[in-house]
């Protein structure tokens, strides 16, 4: 099992939280690989949890430039005519906006992958992530925050 995150500080935070788990889970925390996308390059694990920690967007843009594609889909009108807005989104979503890094992160899992992040926000700055979300939705592999929190 591995946890992949874009940021070194998040990696350290996750490692610390795993060590703080009670009993055998905390004692065996070292068996879970936790790393950045860069440090996990060239490795594979059977199961990977991919954490998109910076999945926030500029509130103004979401409120003023959104276009509803469906009831569960929000897309911001980011086009070639507005490169500043595209840059704002890309700078706030990290690796999701960089196709090669997104590819590295997504291809580390052999058997199972869990992606944690804000779908609407991540899709705003990345056409690749938007297409990934559409594909996952078609496979009935997306869940809401409420559904995710209810998993046991």
PyMOL commands that set and color helices and strands:
alter all, ss='L'
color gray80, all
select helices_A, chain A and resi 8-19+23-27+29-31+59-64+80-97+99-106+119-124+127-138+145-149
alter helices_A, ss='H'
color red, helices_A
select strands_A, chain A and resi 2-5+33-36+45-51+66-70+73-76+109-116
alter strands_A, ss='S'
color yellow, strands_A
deselect
rebuild
show_as cartoon
